[in-house]
Amino acid sequence: MQNKVALITGASKGIGRQAALSFAESGYQTAIVATNLQELQLLKEEIEDTFGTQCFICNGDLSDFNFVSSIVTSTCDYFGSIDVLINNAAWRSVETMRTMSLENWEQTLRICLTAPAFLAQSCARQMEKARIRGCIINLSSVMSDRAGGNSPAYVACKGAIESLTRELAVTYGPNGIRVVCVRPGYIDTSMSTDYQSEQGDNVSSHMIKELLDFIPAGRGGAVIDIANALVWLSSEKAGYISGSSITIDGGLTSNFNSYSTKKLQFPTQY
């Protein structure tokens, strides 16, 4: 993978940061995208010092379409090509549809849906031109079909990105470009700990405790769980996977009721 290039959005923290490290560890050159320049610089230093691979910083806001349009061009100017795109960046407000503003709705769509769509378009165009059998991976969420009632625009985007994945796979597949979607369940990141009540109290720990009671794996997910899957899905070992949405949730969406409830019925079996 020494000469392959992975472009990763939302790379300053969480899943995106670990993905950048995991791709670099696998020998990829990396282009990392986020709004926080200081965090990107620290990540670049860690990648280059630890793995000896090159890292290119793209610092900007994905809600700015001029910036989105420049990412693929600047990355190709630096590395010459792109082999893998990881559409990971996300933004959302925590509120119900009762209070959702048009500004928050459109901001979420720009970052979580429009930017991934046009980054995929730009990357695929470059891959076709260079005859690269590349891979585009979009990050969705199990919330696409298990809504929590607290992030309507985000939930809408995650459902849409799964549909978009199928469309892109059909469009670009004949030229050797695979498009896959990954649907994480509960993963321990900063976006999992910012839930507040109307009174301003952080209720994240209560929500996480309740959610963990539904997960057969017995634990929440770690960012490495998703990063490992992203690296594998980008490789030739996953060469026949395209147009699919892969759920990585420790069994959460397979479970109907909590383990506390199961123990009421079968106390010696659960």
Wavefront OBJ file of the C-alpha trace (Angstrom):
o trace
v 0.000 0.000 0.000
v 3.067 2.245 0.081
v 1.995 4.360 -2.886
v -1.748 4.298 -2.264
v -3.526 7.377 -0.945
v -6.476 7.534 1.445
v -8.486 10.756 1.818
v -10.311 10.915 5.160
v -12.773 13.594 6.273
v -13.498 14.410 9.892
v -9.988 13.216 10.677
v -9.183 15.362 13.700
v -10.947 13.118 16.232
v -13.005 9.985 16.792
v -13.434 7.447 14.014
v -11.770 9.676 11.441
v -8.619 10.147 13.478
v -8.256 6.438 14.151
v -8.961 5.695 10.489
v -6.098 7.982 9.453
v -3.754 6.206 11.865
v -4.903 2.746 10.749
v -4.539 3.524 7.041
v -1.083 4.988 7.677
v -0.121 1.895 9.661
v -1.188 -0.176 6.658
v 1.176 1.802 4.429
v -1.182 4.341 2.881
v -0.263 7.968 2.357
v -3.051 9.988 3.971
v -4.863 13.243 3.287
v -6.709 14.405 6.382
v -9.614 16.859 6.406
v -11.124 18.763 9.354
v -11.823 22.260 10.663
v -9.346 22.171 13.570
v -5.898 22.909 12.155
v -4.018 22.323 15.416
v -5.470 18.814 15.815
v -4.661 18.029 12.180
v -1.054 19.167 12.648
v -0.660 16.945 15.706
v -2.128 14.003 13.795
v 0.176 14.628 10.831
v 3.210 14.607 13.137
v 2.069 11.385 14.804
v 1.492 9.659 11.456
v 4.799 10.693 9.925
v 6.850 10.040 13.052
v 5.229 6.694 13.858
v 4.659 5.141 10.448
v 7.003 7.025 8.120
v 4.251 7.711 5.590
v 3.390 11.104 4.136
v 0.395 13.031 5.414
v -1.263 16.029 3.754
v -3.519 18.460 5.632
v -6.731 19.883 4.139
v -8.015 22.389 6.672
v -11.481 23.823 6.153
v -15.222 23.611 6.607
v -17.189 21.051 4.585
v -20.240 23.305 4.658
v -18.253 25.631 2.354
v -18.656 24.216 -1.148
v -15.630 26.126 -2.436
v -13.512 24.237 0.088
v -15.154 20.919 -0.808
v -14.373 21.546 -4.474
v -10.691 22.151 -3.686
v -10.023 19.034 -1.582
v -9.564 16.447 -4.325
v -7.596 18.829 -6.544
v -5.165 19.806 -3.777
v -4.745 16.189 -2.655
v -4.000 15.043 -6.206
v -1.590 17.944 -6.664
v 0.266 16.735 -3.552
v 0.155 12.950 -4.022
v -0.717 12.500 -7.695
v -3.832 10.392 -7.110
v -6.428 9.143 -4.639
v -7.236 5.461 -4.116
v -9.627 5.563 -1.161
v -12.151 8.137 0.045
v -13.574 7.859 3.561
v -16.603 10.160 3.926
v -16.608 10.250 7.723
v -17.163 13.884 8.756
v -20.435 14.680 10.484
v -22.219 17.545 12.187
v -25.572 17.692 13.912
v -27.588 19.646 16.403
v -29.280 17.827 19.272
v -32.953 18.789 19.124
v -36.278 17.459 17.938
v -38.063 18.354 14.718
v -40.345 20.552 16.836
v -37.523 23.070 17.302
v -35.311 22.370 14.267
v -34.310 25.567 12.468
v -33.805 25.779 8.725
v -30.209 26.889 9.368
v -29.370 23.771 11.405
v -31.181 21.526 8.940
v -29.246 22.891 5.960
v -25.912 22.907 7.819
v -26.367 19.203 8.643
v -27.274 18.336 5.060
v -24.322 20.261 3.643
v -21.797 18.450 5.854
v -23.383 14.993 6.149
v -24.813 14.545 2.647
v -23.918 17.184 0.060
v -20.176 17.254 0.825
v -19.868 13.429 0.740
v -21.813 13.264 -2.519
v -19.630 15.750 -4.343
v -16.395 14.491 -2.817
v -17.380 11.067 -4.154
v -18.099 12.602 -7.551
v -14.707 14.356 -7.646
v -12.778 11.323 -6.398
v -14.513 8.983 -8.822
v -13.758 11.330 -11.705
v -10.080 11.332 -10.744
v -10.047 7.544 -10.292
v -11.635 6.995 -13.709
v -9.176 9.371 -15.354
v -6.213 7.576 -13.757
v -7.813 4.127 -14.255
v -7.608 3.452 -10.532
v -9.754 0.665 -9.132
v -10.600 2.724 -6.078
v -12.945 2.506 -3.130
v -15.333 5.055 -1.638
v -16.720 4.387 1.844
v -19.548 6.441 3.317
v -20.192 6.463 7.060
v -23.830 6.091 8.022
v -25.254 5.018 11.388
v -27.719 2.522 12.806
v -29.751 5.660 13.546
v -30.738 5.658 9.883
v -33.454 3.157 10.808
v -33.459 3.379 14.625
v -34.246 7.036 15.180
v -33.677 8.488 18.632
v -36.041 11.437 18.317
v -33.227 13.923 18.914
v -31.370 14.512 15.626
v -33.853 14.656 12.718
v -31.576 16.139 10.055
v -28.741 13.753 10.973
v -31.071 10.741 10.801
v -32.385 11.902 7.423
v -28.831 12.275 6.093
v -27.798 8.812 7.265
v -30.747 7.217 5.492
v -29.931 9.220 2.375
v -26.221 8.328 2.401
v -27.132 4.640 2.322
v -29.333 5.199 -0.735
v -26.610 7.328 -2.311
v -24.104 4.523 -1.743
v -26.201 2.164 -3.873
v -26.557 4.783 -6.599
v -22.820 5.497 -6.681
v -21.969 1.787 -6.741
v -24.178 1.305 -9.800
v -22.783 4.389 -11.544
v -19.073 3.856 -11.008
v -18.844 0.087 -10.640
v -18.282 -0.651 -14.340
v -15.009 1.312 -14.127
v -13.771 -0.676 -11.133
v -14.753 1.719 -8.360
v -16.436 0.136 -5.355
v -18.739 2.135 -3.084
v -19.625 0.801 0.364
v -21.451 2.142 3.407
v -20.539 1.400 7.031
v -23.228 1.711 9.730
v -21.684 2.000 13.204
v -23.771 1.452 16.310
v -22.815 3.043 19.616
v -19.148 4.053 19.383
v -17.347 5.835 22.204
v -16.618 9.266 20.677
v -17.204 12.906 21.607
v -20.474 12.857 19.652
v -21.757 10.227 22.064
v -21.274 12.401 25.140
v -22.845 15.763 24.296
v -26.520 15.002 24.918
v -28.208 17.473 27.247
v -31.642 17.886 28.772
v -33.706 21.030 28.285
v -32.341 22.179 31.651
v -28.760 21.840 30.378
v -27.872 18.683 32.292
v -25.707 16.171 30.468
v -27.756 12.987 30.102
v -25.263 11.071 27.954
v -24.202 8.625 30.668
v -27.823 7.633 31.308
v -28.434 7.127 27.597
v -25.241 5.092 27.161
v -26.024 2.886 30.167
v -29.468 2.149 28.749
v -28.063 1.465 25.276
v -25.382 -0.915 26.562
v -28.152 -3.038 28.069
v -29.248 -3.867 24.513
v -25.840 -4.795 23.037
v -25.120 -8.571 22.848
v -21.382 -7.929 22.655
v -21.582 -6.561 26.189
v -19.669 -3.384 25.441
v -19.751 -0.230 23.435
v -17.758 0.018 20.236
v -14.297 1.579 20.021
v -13.058 3.691 17.133
v -10.551 0.959 16.240
v -13.461 -1.426 15.599
v -14.643 0.821 12.787
v -11.182 1.790 11.520
v -10.177 -1.863 11.130
v -13.280 -2.464 9.031
v -12.587 0.583 6.852
v -9.053 -0.591 6.047
v -10.272 -4.106 5.231
v -13.168 -2.903 3.085
v -10.739 -0.729 1.122
v -8.509 -3.692 0.335
v -8.668 -6.273 -2.420
v -9.756 -8.801 0.212
v -13.153 -7.068 0.040
v -13.007 -6.723 -3.731
v -16.490 -8.130 -4.375
v -18.272 -5.916 -1.842
v -20.006 -2.906 -3.377
v -23.344 -1.197 -2.950
v -23.756 -2.738 0.503
v -24.323 -1.158 3.903
v -22.323 -3.012 6.554
v -23.636 -2.776 10.127
v -21.006 -2.804 12.896
v -22.879 -2.524 16.165
v -22.043 -5.467 18.433
v -25.432 -6.996 17.657
v -27.497 -3.998 18.828
v -29.949 -3.904 15.921
v -30.565 -7.654 16.162
v -31.847 -7.369 19.727
v -35.507 -6.735 20.559
v -35.347 -6.032 24.300
v -32.832 -5.203 26.991
v -30.871 -7.799 28.927
v -32.461 -6.480 32.113
v -35.815 -7.498 30.676
v -34.504 -10.887 29.548
v -33.285 -11.565 33.089
v -36.779 -10.993 34.441
v -37.975 -13.906 32.342
v -34.879 -16.115 32.407
v -32.822 -15.065 35.443
v -30.473 -18.049 35.302
v -29.904 -17.883 31.537
v -29.039 -14.228 31.102
l 1 2 3 4 5 6 7 8 9 10 11 12 13 14 15 16 17 18 19 20 21 22 23 24 25 26 27 28 29 30 31 32 33 34 35 36 37 38 39 40 41 42 43 44 45 46 47 48 49 50 51 52 53 54 55 56 57 58 59 60 61 62 63 64 65 66 67 68 69 70 71 72 73 74 75 76 77 78 79 80 81 82 83 84 85 86 87 88 89 90 91 92 93 94 95 96 97 98 99 100 101 102 103 104 105 106 107 108 109 110 111 112 113 114 115 116 117 118 119 120 121 122 123 124 125 126 127 128 129 130 131 132 133 134 135 136 137 138 139 140 141 142 143 144 145 146 147 148 149 150 151 152 153 154 155 156 157 158 159 160 161 162 163 164 165 166 167 168 169 170 171 172 173 174 175 176 177 178 179 180 181 182 183 184 185 186 187 188 189 190 191 192 193 194 195 196 197 198 199 200 201 202 203 204 205 206 207 208 209 210 211 212 213 214 215 216 217 218 219 220 221 222 223 224 225 226 227 228 229 230 231 232 233 234 235 236 237 238 239 240 241 242 243 244 245 246 247 248 249 250 251 252 253 254 255 256 257 258 259 260 261 262 263 264 265 266 267 268 269 270
